[in-house]
Amino acid sequence: MITHTKRAAPAVAATLLLFAPHAGAQDDTCTAPAAWFPHDQTPPPDDNADFNSNCAFHQWSWQAFLALTKDAGDGKLAFETLIPSANVISSTTSAEAPDLMPRVGKSDSDQAMGEINQAGSLGLLVDQGGRAVYYSQYVDDTFFDFVITEHGFNDPEKLLAASDTLNYPVGALTLKAAWMVVPEGGDASDFYTTEGDIRLLAEDGTGRVVVDPDATATETLALVGLHVVGVVKGHPEAIWATFEHVRNAPNIPPDAAADTPVSLEDFTFYSANTNAAACNQNNAGHLTLASADDQTLTPVTQVCRQFATGGGSDANAANIAALNESVHAQLESGSVWQNYTLVGAVWFSKEDALQPAMLMDDSILTGSVELSNSTIETFTQKTVNENNCFACHNTQAQYPTDAPDRALPAKNLNISHVLVNTYLSNLAAEQ
């Protein structure tokens, strides 16, 4: 089900408020070309273009988002027809998505295990109604064909033998979407909504919240966040861009005191007058299932955006603000997509700089260098060594807990957790 009757005008105003650049840094030159519109005809971005300015990377991000959110027919958007990332593990091109799962917070260890859905082991994002937020992940044909058809990397031995400097091809795309369960009778008129099957939650014998493998339900789901990650010419590390609904959460001012309310307004994932110190608190270890019948959890998560536009320079923030305004102004009046905005994008400051075992510090990054999505990386936004995409997505070696003798060496390919999780899952299946 695709909803098209939207409250677009107020959302545009909210975008300008939530994502305004620092004073004196406004740059109106970063705009959306008219050729992108109307939205139902947005062409995909040119992955082989010359990316020679900050604006060019953000333009690629918005154009990709628009192309991926076009109506693909049968009540689905273009990105919903891509290959679910779980199917990389099973090596099938089926577009039939598995049941959606809640996503645990990232682990503090050097492993990528935080990307595997293990509900209850770490914190879960809980909305203001007490429901868990659910996630889906996708890859495009270029990514799948490279990983499975061409190289057969679902075989752990083939991945182990791969060159450490092998890169993903230009055009490879991975996506991660965050979905909120719309309560019965709830107003989701300014969101894109769809029907989807989700895995239900239960408590195990110790009181820990876990996924019930035998229980699913069909719910109306509202899109609240979307990661768009694409490999382009000169940037095998990929452009990492993220989008959110404009009413997800307020920004924490840079000089905010811990005991000061972040906003006097309610947001989708924030209750008015909540102090900064109460935002983004990981509920791991004290999450309970308040009602199995209603699938409500406690405590709810108070979400704030730690860094507006993902940090970076004043010029970076200005380009994002100008581009958001330009896109919203050119979308059809009443379009749901006027309620979604580019938070930011991050990439390497030098071309073809990806190497195995890299330390992904700010010296090699540019754009939104403290980029997080408040609905996907809620609990790591304020952790210095985890508060941008490359902090967790890196080229360092990966060490399986149950098979320490089968460590995945440092490789450029390790930057994708889809592939790392394919290795870990198929390795575990061999044990």
Beta strands, then each sheet from edge to edge (+ up, - down):
strand 1: 71-73
strand 2: 76-77
strand 3: 83-84
strand 4: 101-102
strand 5: 134-139
strand 6: 173-181
strand 7: 193-203
strand 8: 209-232
strand 9: 235-245
strand 10: 288-291
strand 11: 296-298
strand 12: 340-348
strand 13: 365-367
sheet 1: 1+ 2-
sheet 2: 3+ 5- 4+
sheet 3: 3+ 5- 6+ 8- 7+
sheet 4: 3+ 5- 6+ 8- 9+ 12- 13+
sheet 5: 10+ 11-
end
